[in-house]
């Protein structure tokens, strides 16, 4: 079984967003402050380069200043903004002074004095504002799914649409026992780590995160996306692999290695926007209830991955995947029994 790879865009999504946003800010600022000057074309290029550098610097710092997140959001944002804006100002000072010296054929010392007297205060205010904007932009991007703005502004799902989808309910095993052993705070930290470590597998399999529900994560695919290369099946394998790779970390931090189970099913669901105070895309229909019931059968079947017959029939044949028929199983709330299969990976 060939596992799906994380695409370049998905891998560097945050960096690309920050660079694009920074580039636009750099162009706008240059267009406003230097609109009447000579060599406006070259200065716009400089503004673009500086803006892109803003974005790159801020993303780099965001990865290294995570400890600031222990403070309230406002306090952390202000601290980051000051640190970032000072760094950006130093960067600006170097580039603008050098560029001015070359364009105007003056000494670096003279170009430095001009910059201090004419642009220092304005550029600091700009860099501070740009830092706040980019921090907010990155924070909002992490809160919303990739397709949120696209779906909202294009009007997709403003009217209910029925579409074929795959759902996978992933649930932590023995969650009540773990919560009692670790305590609420440490157990919450375990879930944070677990869901964070799932990220690469989720992105590589092109899954959409529908909901985090306590110790459960609900993933979904449009059927064509999930079936291609058996991505939806590979997703479960990659989630397990991500935890296996970090066993030492979990044992050192929590004295346990978390285990999880999953149920998967395919069928029709109604997709629509709901809410006025808080807008959200939701899925309605029997598909979700049935998938949840399938996942509940994992304990009874003593297996961590169970899928429906319709899901199995939709997948591409692969010799490295073993399905074991479990017979027709009665599901709570369902009038007719459902044929279920357990899944194992021979790789």
Secondary structure by P-SEA (a helix, b strand, c coil): cccccccccccaaaaaaaaaaaaaaaaaaaaaacccccaaaaaaaaaaaaaaaaaaaaaaaaaaacccccccaaaaaaaaaaaaaaaaaaaaaaaaaaaaaaaacccaaaaaaaaaaccaaaaaaaaaaaaaaaaaaaaaaaacccaaaaaaaacccccbbbbbbbbbbbbbcaaaaaaaaccaaaaaaaaaaaaaaaaaaaaaaccccccccccbbbbbcccccccccaaaaaaaaaaaaaaaaaaaaaaaaccbbbbbcbbbbbbbbbbbbbbccbbbbbbbcaaaaaaaaaaaacccccccccccaaaaaaccccccbbbbbccccccccccbbbbbbbbbbcc
